């Protein structure tokens, strides 16, 4: 009443112009992008119940909505539509406006609405706050008051918390982000605490559950570091994630409570190295921030931009996948083993609107056939002998709201392909031992080194599943066909060396260019990692730092090439002298023109080399 509103006031049907609404959406771009997947998931849970899901900005202006067609028509009669403000100043008591005013969830039912025109509604709203606790929007479910369900508010609050967590992670992209809880099974759920720290370990912020578990106010936490809160130096945290298969962290908080944690280190090596080499005299409670230039240069190494290394084939792949980001188009990545299929999948996820949601990778070839069904779909308590008490969420549910990457999809057992197809079509998952289907919303990326058309012809892969997965198909070129080898080598050396500065000699680079690389990037990365260790303080990696098996492969390849050349020369009628000269010239090329090395490789004297190839003098 103090706002001058009459209960009998007719709804205001003057939504903002489309251009102004687009500008408002752009102003709330992060909120809008991270809320859409949660809204779609929430709507799937209430579909066909005469309800709609609504997102507003901090002032209660609706920026997006979706719902049942029959109810949307009713909602439009009271201006419950994008571009209309539902603050208390505009509508009196209503869930959206009251949630903003009280900074707390609000349920407004039927005639609890101030305006009589809205009495047919039941609305459940929860505010969405930023990392400082400021309300930046509202998530609301509004519907016919006759279809009111007591669980709706719980779903809205959980969805709002999910959006808050995703926004929190997006705010601190270039940071150390720790997900923690006293119970390991709660990590990755809405119950987990999340805290972010600067590269040097200084506390930045924490989500609601993080503040609760830490037991300190936001203001009190500003004087803390990762080390003072969790009893572990940042350097140890970084080393933990350099291992091949890092498990959960076991941490002791400042209050003596032990928690489990999983950290995300979304920083370039240069920024981490700067943080790890800070002077030891730095205060534990005030680790210095990295320079502005260092923070500006800190970027995730797994984005599509990082993969651009100058190869035209790869450039075309990146161009194609960039056009379908966030379009709900499944992507199939073809390529030999070790060509970087999972790296590309992770980059696609990190550049998509779902970047702050889970990325869950499943290697269909590495999980035993007897376990893959429970791994993918999850199971209820007692579903089978040895099942974990209280059951377990499968990989598909773990990826809900994010991206599911099915590697080696061509090796998925035929019997499970029908279940996967049904999940993709219905967007519902039924765990083993359960009769309840759970809505799921995932972006799907698959990869294989098989020819799936051949496997279909052999009856090993379902044709209907193939065409469901066959949205955009891209093929990664093998390493031997790429033109950017030198750039790739530099990037791997920078990523794998602690202090940087390593480079390979021209002789080694020449060998790399002529090698077949049957293991592709996996082989090259392991080779360079070993060479760095062998080189030690030497900055240039040379032939003496190469593993013996690699040198054996080189010699074998040269021998095979020589045999092929000899056979070709015999077929064309070349004489013995010409063949000898050809062999020597090829060996000289392989050894970078080094006559002594060529003589040793061929088992002859240097004089023999000079005699057979006079123009060397």
VENHUPE-V606020 format. One record per pair of residues at least 6 apart in sequence whose ideal C-beta (glycine too) atoms are under 6 Angstrom apart, sorted by the first residue. I is the first residue (numbers start at 1). J is the second residue. D is the distance in whole Angstrom. If there is no record, write none. Layout:
((I,J,D) (I,J,D))
This chain:
((3,89,5) (5,92,5) (7,116,5) (8,116,6) (11,78,5) (11,79,5) (11,117,5) (12,79,6) (13,79,5) (15,83,3) (15,84,5) (16,83,4) (21,83,5) (24,63,6) (25,32,5) (25,63,5) (28,57,5) (28,63,6) (30,170,6) (31,136,6) (31,137,5) (33,353,5) (34,163,6) (34,166,4) (34,167,5) (35,55,5) (35,163,5) (37,401,5) (37,441,6) (38,159,5) (38,162,5) (38,163,5) (39,53,5) (40,441,5) (41,441,5) (42,53,5) (42,159,5) (43,53,5) (43,66,6) (44,439,4) (45,155,6) (45,439,6) (49,147,5) (50,68,6) (50,71,5) (50,143,5) (50,144,4) (50,147,5) (51,67,6) (51,141,6) (51,143,3) (52,65,6) (52,67,3) (52,71,6) (52,75,6) (52,142,6) (53,66,6) (53,141,6) (54,62,6) (54,65,5) (54,140,4) (55,63,6) (55,64,5) (56,62,5) (56,96,6) (56,137,6) (56,138,5) (57,63,6) (57,137,6) (58,135,6) (58,136,5) (59,87,6) (60,85,5) (60,86,5) (60,87,4) (60,96,5) (60,97,5) (60,100,6) (61,85,5) (62,82,5) (62,84,6) (78,117,5) (78,118,6) (86,94,6) (86,96,4) (86,97,6) (87,97,5) (88,97,4) (88,101,5) (91,97,6) (91,115,6) (92,114,3) (92,115,6) (93,114,4) (94,108,6) (94,113,6) (95,106,5) (95,108,4) (95,123,3) (95,125,4) (95,140,6) (96,125,5) (96,138,5) (96,140,5) (98,106,4) (99,106,4) (99,125,4) (99,127,5) (99,138,5) (100,135,6) (103,127,6) (103,135,6) (105,126,4) (105,157,6) (106,125,5) (107,124,5) (107,153,5) (108,123,5) (109,122,5) (110,119,5) (110,145,4) (111,119,5) (113,119,6) (120,145,6) (121,142,6) (121,145,6) (122,143,6) (122,145,4) (122,148,4) (123,140,6) (123,142,4) (124,141,5) (124,152,5) (124,153,4) (124,156,5) (125,138,5) (125,140,4) (126,139,6) (126,156,5) (126,157,5) (126,160,4) (127,135,5) (127,138,6) (128,136,6) (128,137,4) (128,139,6) (128,160,5) (128,163,5) (128,164,6) (129,135,6) (130,136,5) (131,168,5) (131,171,5) (131,205,4) (139,156,6) (139,159,6) (139,160,5) (141,152,5) (141,156,5) (158,190,6) (161,190,5) (165,207,6) (166,356,4) (168,194,6) (168,207,5) (169,356,4) (170,356,5) (172,196,4) (172,204,6) (173,266,6) (174,267,6) (174,298,4) (175,196,4) (176,197,4) (176,265,6) (177,196,5) (177,264,5) (178,195,5) (178,261,5) (178,263,5) (179,187,5) (179,192,5) (179,194,6) (179,262,5) (180,193,5) (180,259,5) (180,261,4) (181,187,5) (181,192,5) (182,259,5) (184,248,6) (184,260,4) (186,192,6) (187,262,6) (193,209,5) (193,210,4) (193,213,4) (194,207,4) (194,210,5) (195,206,4) (195,210,5) (196,204,4) (196,205,6) (197,203,6) (197,204,6) (197,226,5) (198,289,6) (199,267,6) (199,271,5) (199,275,4) (199,290,5) (200,275,5) (200,278,6) (200,287,3) (200,288,6) (201,225,4) (201,226,4) (201,227,6) (201,234,4) (201,287,5) (202,225,6) (202,287,5) (203,221,5) (203,224,5) (215,255,6) (223,285,5) (225,284,6) (225,287,6) (226,234,6) (227,233,5) (227,284,6) (228,284,6) (229,254,5) (230,251,4) (231,252,5) (235,276,5) (237,263,6) (238,272,6) (240,246,5) (241,265,6) (248,260,5) (248,262,6) (249,261,4) (251,259,5) (251,261,5) (252,258,5) (253,259,6) (266,300,5) (267,298,5) (268,298,5) (271,290,6) (271,294,5) (271,298,4) (274,290,5) (274,294,6) (300,350,6) (302,346,5) (302,347,5) (302,350,5) (303,347,5) (303,350,5) (303,351,5) (304,318,5) (304,347,5) (304,351,5) (307,347,6) (309,484,4) (309,487,4) (309,488,6) (310,484,4) (310,487,6) (311,482,5) (311,483,5) (311,484,4) (313,477,4) (317,474,5) (320,474,6) (321,348,6) (324,472,5) (325,351,6) (325,352,5) (326,352,5) (326,353,4) (329,471,4) (329,472,6) (330,444,4) (330,469,5) (330,471,4) (331,445,5) (331,472,5) (332,446,5) (332,469,6) (332,473,5) (333,341,5) (333,344,6) (333,447,4) (333,474,6) (334,475,4) (335,341,5) (335,475,6) (335,476,4) (336,449,6) (336,478,5) (336,520,6) (337,449,5) (338,519,5) (338,520,3) (338,521,5) (338,522,4) (339,476,4) (339,478,6) (339,520,5) (340,521,5) (341,447,4) (345,405,4) (345,445,5) (349,359,5) (349,403,4) (354,402,5) (354,403,6) (354,443,6) (357,401,4) (357,402,3) (358,398,6) (358,399,5) (358,402,4) (359,402,6) (359,403,5) (360,395,5) (360,398,5) (360,399,4) (360,404,6) (361,405,4) (362,395,5) (362,406,6) (363,407,5) (363,408,6) (364,406,6) (364,408,5) (364,409,6) (364,411,5) (364,412,4) (365,408,4) (365,411,4) (367,375,5) (369,413,5) (373,416,6) (374,432,6) (375,395,6) (376,394,5) (376,395,5) (376,396,6) (377,394,4) (377,429,6) (377,431,6) (378,392,6) (378,393,5) (378,394,3) (378,397,6) (378,431,4) (379,387,6) (379,391,5) (379,431,5) (379,432,4) (379,433,5) (380,391,4) (380,431,6) (380,433,4) (380,434,5) (381,389,6) (381,390,5) (381,391,5) (383,432,4) (383,433,3) (396,429,5) (396,440,6) (397,429,6) (399,442,5) (400,440,5) (401,441,6) (403,443,5) (404,442,4) (404,444,6) (405,445,5) (406,446,5) (407,447,5) (409,446,4) (409,448,5) (410,448,4) (410,450,3) (410,452,6) (410,455,6) (417,462,5) (417,465,5) (421,465,5) (421,468,6) (423,429,6) (424,468,6) (427,440,6) (428,437,4) (428,439,6) (429,438,5) (429,440,5) (430,437,5) (446,469,5) (452,461,5) (452,466,6) (455,461,4) (456,463,5) (456,466,6) (478,520,6) (479,517,4) (479,520,5) (479,521,6) (480,516,5) (480,517,5) (485,512,6) (485,513,6) (489,504,6) (492,525,6) (492,528,5) (493,502,5) (494,500,6) (496,529,5) (497,532,5) (501,539,5) (502,532,6) (502,539,6) (503,540,6) (504,541,5) (505,540,5) (505,542,5) (507,592,5) (511,554,6) (517,523,6) (527,550,6) (530,547,6) (531,541,5) (531,545,5) (534,545,4) (535,541,5) (535,545,5) (558,590,5) (562,583,6) (565,582,6) (566,579,6) (569,579,5) (580,612,6) (581,612,6) (581,613,6) (584,609,6) (584,612,5) (584,613,6) (587,598,5) (587,601,5) (587,602,6) (588,598,5) (591,597,4) (591,598,5) (595,606,5) (595,609,5) (598,609,6) (599,606,5) (599,609,5) (610,616,6))
